[in-house]
């Protein structure tokens, strides 16, 4: 009996990553994977397109015992839909565009079927960048941090999602800035929980040196170890936020963006695990 992986287990982020790496391998930016991809359908595609999504879905699902190309439309839809959503996401950020790579001069046919896409010039640059880094957690930041939304607020998750999206599109300065903004949301949530007066916390935070004063009030009464851990994570995130938010040239790039997202995850866990100590 074949154990089928549920389509609900395939996140949009995973589908984007698989589709991107499929294209990077097809164009020679990275070596084709040796496992997890069905060789017969790995790069199958009509000549007028760079990629057809049904074949990408087949390359992913066939090794798992799911023959999507032999299924009815209704049967295949749950397994193909994440990859169509991934293709549309890549269209939105300028990596793909719907349709043929060039006009089919003198060819009569039904036109674009909705399954074929072409890589843009900017998309090729994005694929070369993708090929240089292994699959990593930054694409899953929202999934990791979503459970903290009730405690840190909707503004926290909004900024974390923006940071993750900026990382995916290679906007590393913006990624660092938004990771720092998400950390600010955590700090404000702590301050409001400790002082029990949201209006007062916001007024103080927006005043000169307000961030430092709120931080000092939060850490009053915390033990030395917690104070040092909190300060190290908080200060680094704010350094990147300040470094990227001003108008001077900066060398912040992918490495710093990756680290800022990882630091944000650790900071969220630290605050959540020591919430009572920090707010009492």
C-alpha positions in Angstrom: 0.0 0.0 0.0 1.3 3.4 -0.9 1.4 6.0 1.9 0.3 9.2 0.2 1.6 12.5 1.4 -1.4 14.9 1.9 -1.4 18.0 -0.2 -2.0 19.9 3.0 1.5 18.9 4.1 2.9 20.8 1.0 3.1 24.4 1.9 3.2 27.2 -0.6 6.8 28.0 0.5 7.8 24.4 -0.2 6.1 24.5 -3.6 7.9 27.7 -4.5 11.2 26.3 -3.4 10.7 23.1 -5.4 9.5 25.0 -8.5 12.4 27.4 -8.3 15.0 24.7 -7.9 13.4 22.7 -10.7 14.0 25.8 -13.0 17.5 26.4 -11.6 18.5 22.8 -12.5 16.8 23.0 -15.9 18.8 26.0 -16.9 22.1 24.6 -15.5 22.4 27.0 -12.6 22.6 24.0 -10.3 22.9 20.2 -10.7 19.7 18.3 -11.1 18.7 16.5 -7.8 19.6 12.9 -7.6 16.6 11.9 -5.5 13.1 13.0 -5.0 12.4 13.8 -8.6 11.1 11.5 -11.2 13.6 11.5 -14.1 11.2 10.9 -16.9 9.2 14.0 -16.2 11.8 16.2 -14.4 12.2 18.7 -17.3 9.4 17.6 -19.6 7.8 20.6 -21.2 6.3 21.8 -24.5 8.9 23.6 -26.6 7.1 27.0 -26.5 7.3 27.2 -22.7 10.1 27.1 -20.1 8.0 25.2 -17.7 4.6 23.4 -17.6 3.3 23.1 -14.1 1.7 19.7 -14.5 5.1 18.2 -15.2 6.6 19.9 -12.2 3.8 18.5 -10.0 4.4 15.0 -11.6 8.2 15.3 -10.9 7.4 16.0 -7.2 4.5 13.5 -6.6 5.5 10.4 -8.8 8.3 9.3 -6.5 5.7 9.4 -3.7 3.4 7.0 -5.5 0.9 9.6 -6.9 0.6 9.6 -10.7 -1.0 13.0 -11.2 -0.6 12.8 -15.0 -2.9 9.7 -15.0 -5.5 11.2 -12.7 -8.7 13.1 -13.6 -8.7 16.9 -13.2 -10.7 16.5 -9.9 -8.2 13.9 -8.6 -5.1 15.9 -9.6 -6.3 19.3 -8.5 -5.2 19.0 -4.8 -1.7 17.9 -5.8 -1.2 20.4 -8.6 -2.8 23.4 -7.0 0.2 24.3 -4.7 2.5 24.4 -7.7 0.1 26.6 -9.7 -0.1 28.9 -6.7 3.7 28.9 -6.6 3.9 29.7 -10.3 1.6 32.7 -9.8 3.7 33.9 -6.8 6.8 33.8 -9.0 4.8 35.8 -11.7 4.0 38.4 -9.1 7.6 38.9 -8.2 8.7 39.0 -11.8 10.5 35.6 -12.1 7.9 34.0 -14.4 5.3 35.3 -16.9 2.4 33.3 -18.3 2.7 32.1 -21.9 5.2 31.3 -24.5 8.9 32.2 -24.6 8.4 33.9 -28.0 5.5 34.4 -30.5 4.5 31.2 -32.3 4.7 32.7 -35.8 2.7 30.8 -38.4 1.4 28.4 -35.8 -2.3 28.0 -35.2 -3.4 26.5 -32.0 -5.6 27.0 -28.9 -3.1 29.5 -27.4 -2.0 29.5 -23.8 -3.7 26.8 -21.8 -2.9 28.2 -18.3 -0.2 25.5 -17.6 2.8 27.0 -19.5 5.1 29.7 -18.2 8.3 31.4 -19.3 11.2 32.7 -17.2 11.8 36.5 -17.5 15.2 38.0 -17.8 15.0 39.2 -14.2 13.9 35.6 -13.3 17.1 34.1 -14.6 19.0 36.4 -12.2 16.8 35.3 -9.3 17.4 31.6 -10.2 21.2 32.1 -10.1 20.8 33.6 -6.6 18.5 30.8 -5.5 21.0 28.2 -6.8 23.7 29.6 -4.5 21.9 28.8 -1.3 20.5 25.6 0.1 16.8 25.2 1.1 16.5 26.9 4.5 14.1 28.1 7.2 13.8 31.7 6.0 11.1 30.7 3.6 9.1 29.2 6.5 9.4 32.1 8.9 5.7 32.9 8.9 4.8 29.2 9.5 7.2 29.1 12.4 6.2 32.4 14.0 2.4 32.2 13.5 1.8 30.6 16.9 3.2 33.7 18.6 0.7 36.1 17.0 -1.8 35.9 19.9 0.9 37.0 22.3 2.8 39.5 20.2 0.0 40.8 18.1 -1.0 41.0 14.5 1.5 43.7 13.8 4.3 41.3 14.7 3.2 38.6 12.3 2.6 41.2 9.6 6.2 42.5 9.8 7.6 39.0 10.1 5.7 38.0 6.9 7.1 41.1 5.1 10.6 40.2 6.2 10.2 36.6 4.9 8.7 37.9 1.6 11.6 40.4 1.2 14.1 37.6 1.7 12.4 35.4 -0.9 12.6 38.2 -3.5 16.3 39.1 -2.7 15.4 42.4 -1.0 17.8 41.9 1.8 18.0 45.4 3.1 14.2 45.5 3.5 14.3 42.0 5.1 16.6 43.2 7.8 14.5 46.3 8.4 11.3 44.4 8.7 12.9 41.8 11.0 13.9 44.7 13.3 10.3 46.0 13.0 8.9 42.6 14.1 11.3 42.7 17.1 9.9 46.1 18.0 6.4 44.6 18.0 7.6 42.0 20.5 9.1 44.8 22.7 5.9 46.8 22.6 3.9 43.7 23.5 6.2 43.1 26.5 6.0 46.8 27.6 2.2 46.9 27.4 1.9 43.6 29.3 4.2 44.8 32.0 3.0 48.4 32.4 -0.7 47.7 31.7 -1.2 51.0 29.9 -0.9 50.8 26.1 -1.2 54.5 25.6 1.5 55.3 28.1 3.9 52.7 26.5 3.3 54.1 23.0 3.9 57.7 24.1 7.1 56.7 25.9 8.3 54.5 23.1 7.9 57.3 20.6 9.8 59.9 22.7 13.5 60.5 22.6 15.4 57.4 23.8 12.0 55.7 24.3 13.1 52.3 23.1 15.9 52.2 25.6 13.7 53.3 28.5 11.0 50.7 27.6 13.7 48.0 27.4 15.1 49.0 30.7 11.7 48.8 32.4 11.0 45.4 30.9 14.4 44.0 32.1 14.0 45.4 35.6 13.8 42.4 37.9 15.1 39.9 35.3 18.1 37.8 36.2 21.5 38.5 34.7 21.4 35.6 32.3 18.0 36.5 30.9 19.0 40.2 30.7 22.2 39.3 28.7 20.4 37.0 26.3 17.6 39.5 25.7 20.0 42.3 25.2 22.2 40.4 22.7 19.3 39.4 20.5 17.5 42.7 20.8 20.5 44.9 20.1 21.5 42.9 17.0 18.1 43.1 15.4 17.9 46.8 16.1 21.4 47.3 14.7 20.2 45.9 11.4 17.0 47.8 11.6 18.8 51.1 12.1 21.5 50.3 9.6 19.1 49.6 6.8 16.5 52.3 7.6 18.8 55.3 7.1 19.8 56.7 3.7 23.5 55.8 3.7 25.0 53.0 1.6 25.3 49.7 3.5 26.9 46.3 2.8 24.0 44.4 4.4 23.2 41.4 2.1 21.9 37.9 2.0 24.0 36.6 4.9 22.8 39.3 7.2 19.2 38.9 6.1 19.3 35.2 6.7 20.8 35.7 10.1 18.3 38.4 11.0 15.4 36.1 10.4 17.0 33.3 12.4 17.6 35.8 15.2 14.0 37.0 15.1 12.8 33.4 15.5 15.2 32.9 18.5 14.1 36.2 20.0 10.4 35.2 19.8 11.1 31.9 21.5 13.2 33.5 24.2 10.5 36.1 25.0 7.7 33.6 24.9 9.6 31.1 27.1 10.3 33.9 29.7 7.1 35.9 29.4 6.2 35.7 33.0 9.7 36.8 34.2 9.8 39.7 31.7 6.3 41.0 32.4 6.0 40.6 36.2 
